[in-house]
């Protein structure tokens, strides 16, 4: 008998499930919290296939990729919710306040125009709250300002740099011995 790594229950047939990025041996009750991981049979590599009971498409695409002989061409990078998020500039509070003042609006007038509360505009201008994407777009339209950083192609994927770059983490860190 094996113990479920999630709830601790004894189980005779644990399932390997990917939950929050970690592969766990869980009981059948806890298996619903993640995506079941099945190892491909007939393949020499240690690649795994993630499947849910409702997605027949991923099984078909993985099977066709496995039959072509190249397992890396069929695997795609899993999309992350952060890939599509825009980064709000660090001085958004100052930009909002100065644009509002130059447009001649009070906080209450701007709030009425945006159909938001004046207290929320105060929090934005004090830097106590980040604007959501919809409010950010409303502010950009109403005040004719830019609140997102212009991401370049370099920001999309980080590369570690080369060994000849000069500075290392050890050059920056101060030890407290």
Secondary structure, DSSP 4 states (H G I P E B T S, - for coil): -EE-TTT--EESS-EEEEETTEEEEE-TTGGGGSEEEEEPTT-SS--EEEE-TT-HHHHHHHHHHHHTT-HHHH--PPP-GGGGPPPBPTTHHHHHHHHHHHHT--HHHHHHHHTS-HHHHHHHHHTSSPPPHHHHHHHHHHHT---B----HHHHS-----TTS---HHHH-----
